[in-house]
């Protein structure tokens, strides 16, 4: 994670017209040796789950309202979330659809705007464990987006949901067009991820006792 933040500092120091545009996140999986055929992008998953596009104006207002009440995401610049809106895809997803599958490679994160999503993990010995049921404004899948690793858990819609999706490609666009804003977002995502992993780790440890 420190390596990512270091690269972000380098990127934000570049001039906006620097010819070395940011491709930090969209090329990260290839840099880790992951074959492109193994990668599940949002465009493919959207088709699989029957996603329907949600107007950006509607989804953006929901995202702004939810993150404005989050003690971490509210640290973004006053107009930051509004400026981010154009980098997100917004969609409605039916119930009982796998947005994220455990152990796959995926280069997008999901923010539930309405509805509930289950976060489940199959342990190495075969036990099925429910880690959480989301609330609107939570963030899912950011770990793989940030570190180019496999998905730790599966995320399944329990109800019809409205979601915001940020992919590696559009995060790189943000890095090029609004580098300070992108750096702030990634730093906050890393902080929230660290806190959540501590909670999940504690829960898994308690479950094994």
C-alpha positions in Angstrom: 0.0 0.0 0.0 2.9 2.4 0.7 4.2 1.7 -2.8 0.9 2.8 -4.3 0.7 6.0 -2.3 4.3 6.7 -3.3 3.4 6.4 -6.9 0.4 8.6 -6.4 2.6 11.3 -4.9 4.8 11.1 -8.0 1.7 11.4 -10.3 0.3 14.4 -8.5 3.6 16.1 -8.9 3.4 15.8 -12.7 2.0 18.7 -14.8 -1.5 18.0 -16.1 -0.1 18.0 -19.7 2.7 15.6 -18.9 2.9 13.1 -21.7 3.4 10.2 -19.3 -0.3 10.0 -18.5 -1.3 7.8 -15.5 -2.0 4.1 -16.3 -1.2 3.1 -12.7 -4.3 1.0 -12.1 -5.4 -0.2 -15.5 -2.0 -1.8 -16.1 -1.4 -3.1 -12.6 -2.8 -6.6 -13.2 -0.5 -7.1 -16.2 2.4 -5.9 -14.1 1.5 -8.7 -11.6 1.6 -11.3 -14.3 -2.2 -11.7 -14.6 -3.3 -12.7 -18.1 -5.9 -10.4 -19.5 -8.2 -13.4 -20.1 -8.4 -14.0 -16.4 -9.5 -10.4 -15.6 -13.3 -9.7 -15.1 -14.0 -6.0 -15.9 -17.1 -4.3 -14.9 -18.4 -4.2 -18.5 -18.5 -8.0 -18.6 -19.9 -8.4 -15.1 -22.6 -5.8 -15.9 -23.9 -8.0 -18.7 -23.7 -11.2 -16.6 -25.8 -9.7 -13.8 -28.3 -7.9 -16.0 -27.4 -4.4 -14.9 -29.4 -1.5 -16.2 -27.9 1.9 -16.5 -29.0 4.5 -13.8 -28.9 8.2 -14.8 -25.7 9.8 -13.6 -27.6 12.7 -12.2 -29.7 10.4 -10.0 -26.8 8.1 -9.0 -24.5 11.0 -8.4 -26.9 12.7 -5.9 -27.2 9.4 -4.0 -23.4 9.0 -3.8 -22.9 12.6 -2.7 -25.5 12.3 0.0 -24.1 9.0 1.4 -20.4 9.9 1.3 -21.1 13.4 2.8 -22.3 11.6 5.9 -19.3 9.2 6.0 -16.6 10.4 8.5 -13.8 9.4 6.1 -15.2 10.1 2.7 -16.5 13.5 3.9 -12.8 14.5 4.1 -12.8 14.9 0.3 -12.8 18.5 -1.0 -16.2 20.2 -0.7 -16.9 19.7 -4.4 -14.9 16.5 -4.7 -17.7 13.9 -4.9 -19.6 16.0 -7.4 -16.5 16.3 -9.5 -16.0 12.5 -9.3 -19.5 11.7 -10.6 -18.5 11.6 -14.2 -15.9 8.9 -13.5 -18.5 6.4 -12.0 -20.9 4.1 -13.7 -24.3 3.9 -12.1 -26.6 0.9 -12.4 -29.5 -1.0 -11.0 -29.0 -4.7 -10.3 -31.6 -7.4 -9.6 -31.6 -9.5 -6.4 -29.6 -12.7 -6.1 -26.8 -11.6 -8.5 -23.1 -12.1 -7.9 -21.5 -8.7 -8.4 -18.1 -10.0 -7.2 -16.9 -13.6 -7.0 -14.3 -14.9 -4.6 -10.9 -15.6 -6.0 -11.5 -13.9 -9.3 -9.4 -11.0 -10.7 -11.6 -7.9 -11.0 -10.5 -4.3 -11.6 -13.5 -2.4 -10.3 -15.1 -1.4 -6.9 -18.7 -1.1 -6.1 -20.6 1.4 -3.8 -24.1 0.3 -2.8 -26.5 3.3 -3.1 -29.7 1.5 -2.3 -30.5 -2.1 -1.3 -28.4 -4.7 0.6 -25.5 -6.8 -0.6 -24.1 -9.9 1.2 -20.4 -10.3 1.6 -19.5 -14.0 2.0 -16.3 -16.1 2.1 -15.7 -19.8 1.6 -12.9 -20.8 3.9 -10.1 -23.1 2.7 -11.7 -26.0 4.6 -15.1 -25.5 2.9 -17.0 -23.5 5.6 -19.3 -20.8 4.3 -19.0 -17.6 6.3 -21.0 -14.4 6.0 -18.7 -11.5 6.8 -21.2 -8.7 6.4 -24.4 -7.3 4.9 -23.8 -3.9 3.4 -25.4 -0.5 4.1 -25.7 2.2 1.4 -22.4 4.1 1.1 -20.2 1.1 1.9 -17.4 0.2 -0.4 -16.8 -3.2 -2.0 -14.0 -4.6 -4.1 -11.5 -1.8 -3.5 -8.8 -4.1 -2.3 -8.4 -5.8 -5.7 -8.6 -2.4 -7.4 -5.7 -1.1 -5.2 -3.4 -4.1 -5.0 -4.3 -6.1 -8.2 -4.9 -9.2 -6.2 -7.7 -11.8 -6.2 -11.0 -11.1 -4.6 -11.1 -12.0 -1.0 -14.9 -12.6 -0.8 -18.0 -12.8 -2.9 -20.6 -10.0 -3.0 -24.2 -11.0 -3.8 -27.3 -8.7 -4.0 -29.9 -9.7 -1.5 -32.4 -7.2 -2.8 -32.7 -5.1 -5.9 -29.8 -2.6 -5.7 -28.6 0.6 -7.1 -24.8 0.9 -7.2 -22.0 3.2 -8.3 -19.0 1.5 -9.9 -15.4 2.8 -10.3 -13.1 0.9 -12.6 -9.3 1.0 -13.0 -9.6 2.7 -16.4 -11.7 5.5 -15.0 -9.6 5.8 -11.9 -6.6 6.4 -14.2 -8.6 9.0 -16.0 -9.2 10.7 -12.7 -5.4 10.5 -12.0 -4.7 12.3 -15.2 -7.5 14.9 -15.2 -7.9 15.5 -11.4 -4.7 14.1 -9.8 -5.1 15.7 -6.3 -8.7 14.5 -6.1 -7.7 11.0 -7.2 -4.9 10.9 -4.7 -7.3 11.9 -1.9 -9.8 9.3 -2.9 -7.2 6.5 -3.0 -5.7 7.5 0.4 -9.2 7.4 2.0 -10.0 4.1 0.3 -6.8 2.7 1.7 -7.6 3.9 5.2 -11.1 2.5 5.2 -9.8 -0.8 3.8 -7.2 -1.1 6.5 -9.9 -0.6 9.2 -12.2 -3.1 7.6 -9.5 -5.7 7.3 -8.8 -5.4 11.0 -12.4 -6.0 11.8 -12.7 -9.0 9.4 -9.4 -10.4 10.8 -10.7 -10.2 14.3 -14.0 -11.8 13.4 -12.3 -14.7 11.6 -10.0 -15.2 14.6 -12.9 -15.3 16.9 -14.8 -17.7 14.6 -11.9 -20.2 14.7 -11.7 -20.3 18.5 
